[in-house]
Amino acid sequence: MTAELVRGQNHTLPQTRLEIRVSAGTPVVAGATLGDERGTVRGVEWIAHPGSPQLPGLEVSQQAAADHRLAVDLEALPAGAHRVTVLLALPVGAGGPVRFGAVPAPFVSVTGLDGTEIATFTLTDLDAESAVSALELYRRQDAWKVRAVGQGYAGGLAEMLADQGVTDPAELAGSIQEAVTRGLARSVAPPPPRTPEADRVRHATGSADHRPTTPPPAAPEPPEPLADPAATGPAHTAQPHTASGPAAGGPSAAGASAGGPINYAHPRRQHAAPPSPPPAAPPAQPGQPAQPVAGDATGWSMDERLYNQIWGMFEDLARAVAAYRSAVDFAESRMDQELDRALSDPRNRIGGAGDRAREAARAKRDELASRAREALDRDLAQLAAEAAVVEPALPAAYAGWGNPVWHAHRIPMEIPMALRIGDLHLPERTDLRIPLLVRLPLERGMWVDSGRAASEAAALMDTDRLRRLAMETAVAHAARLLAVYPPGEFAVHVIDPAGSAAGPLAPLVEAGVLAGPPAAGPGGVASVLAHLTRRVDLVQMAVRARAADSLPPDLDTGEQLLVVNDFPHGFDDRAVTQLRYLADEGPAVGVHLLMVADREEASAYGPVLDPLWRSLLRITPVADSHLADPWVGHAWTYEPLTIPPGSRVLEQVLAAVAEARRAAGR
């Protein structure tokens, strides 16, 4: 039976290896402190937080997120530790709520490693508090118990740490929040909530009648959590998936055709009936897992079911590998402890007793690791079978360039749910690739890092070749975006100050799909930036005043992408300021950045570019393990999408974009 605790109530823990699961409905920072018999925290080495997530017997999340899993091994805690206090705090400067009274009540559960709930606690009656001590695990007469605490602090993380007896609590609180902020640039955002197909932002199919004639009343946006590398958890086998978690795509003020109203409807507001059931899987043989089926997830359309299934596979792989690594670490730790206990007795150092103790400990370690690998292999085999079924069924927006679906691609009449920008894999099985999807309309721009310091693979390449490859990557992403938007609903601008990217840009230029010739020189840079800055300003004013009809008739209210090559060369201080403005304000009104630059060279500008860097998703033109998942924080290897050698699929796709535009009179 699960114990549903109320504030102040306690419950005996039947085991010492546990998970603490947190579900907050909004991104929170999770941490834990260790206390001695009097509850005193002896120093920062007894505090686990995003900047220092691991202690002996304790591991917490590395970032903020709506859901966390904290791993606890009470027997492995440092000597003298008699209490574990779980802390939650709202992240500072993330654009989200600033008090717990404005968000759903956080829910905390203590579970065994098999997921069985032992005790739960809902943190109610919070108001102005921005930090809270959720619960504590404490030792009482050689037994461990859990107590529901729910003590909130209006002064935030610093006040809570001070109450725990931490010296310099404000400095530590600042470092924790900074660690969360640093993680933004390397995190893959988790999937957004499912939404009905009819409630996403739709683009006109040739008539303004498809759009609302007046903007609906403004509604508050749901919080957009940060991605969270949560602590390790048990493996999940590949089952039907549902997407859960914060949104990765955001609302866009993409408007109607010239002179028409802007669609202000939130793209993820749900009003429709429940989703249609997923297709049934073929019956499995007794004792065998179910045969995988493409689209075996909930959703209002096949595309949405595939999207949710891909994110489910991503999460399953992350947690399966986390469980395996955790089991191996536990086996190593247990072996070390057994050896220490055996060899601490002087009698075991004489004769063969010590050798036998070593052999026994290592044999037990090998057995535990072998069993963990067997479980992982079963999960990986099921996921590989699922991937083999899902990949051929993907629509063009989700498919790689080598998928035949691109050869029969036709420009759609509405935007898809998401776009594939690469693949992700882990070293435990490198041939099992999970598509990396980003929601459309884009909420976050991208930075293609062209520097040799970006990765080990990049360090081995010639500088000129690497920069060309980075620009070719950007061109391919721009082409995919053009190909999945309705005709005339997506425009691409290019800034190439020195004209050094003429070769990679040739497919876009020759197809005639750019909004204008690539801008070169100081005058060209200033002109494009001024044009896009003006568009952001005008649409923002229209949104605030609900006066879409007042927009100039020549203003293109479709989505805009600015591709910037070789930044920061050719950019003065004014141009840099305008780029930062576009990165901050542009996505909400349909203006997005795709930067191609060497991060090391850009650092010459100092901290002025840090906000720009953090606001963009960093990708690389060569394989690199720099992205973290939002569940357990693995370092995933990102593989950019490549065009098969000798294929002319890029030229064919761009020709289809140009033809669709001519047919639509755009």
Buried (B, 14 or more C-beta within 10 A) or exposed (E): EEBBBEBEEBBEBEEBBBBBBBBBBBBBBBBBBBBBEEBBBBEBEBBBBBBBBEBBBBBBBBBBBBBBBBBBBBEBBBEEBBBBBBBBBBBBEBEBBBBBBBBBBBBBBBBBBEEEBBBBBBBEEBEEBBBBBBBBBBBEEEEBBBBBBBBBBEBBBBBBBBBBBBEEBBEBBBBBBBBBBBBBBBBBBBBBEBBBBEBBBBBBEEEEEBBEEEBEEEEEBBBBBBBBBBBBBBBBEBBBBBBBBBBBBBBBBBBBBBBBBBBBBBBBBEEEEEBEEBEEBEEEEEEEBBBBBBBBBBBBBBBBBBBBBBBBBBBBBBBBBBBBBBBBBBBEBBBEEBBEEBBEEEEBEEEEBBEEBBEBBBEBBEEBBEEBBEBBBBBBBBBBBBBEBBBEBBBBBBBBBEBEBBEEBEBBBBBBBBBBBBBBBBEBBEEBBBBBBBBBBBBBBBBBBBBBEBBEBBEEBEEEEBBBBBBBBBBBBBBBBBBBBBBBBBBBBBBBBEBBBEEBBEBBBEBEBBBEEBBBEEEBBBBBBEBBBEBBEBBBEBBEEBEBEEBEEEBBBBBBBBBBBBBBEBBEEEBBBBBBBBBEBBBBBBBBBBBBBBBEBBBEBEEEBBEBBBBBBBBBBBBBBBBBBBBBBBBBBBBBBBBEEEBEBBBBBBBBBBBBBEEBEB
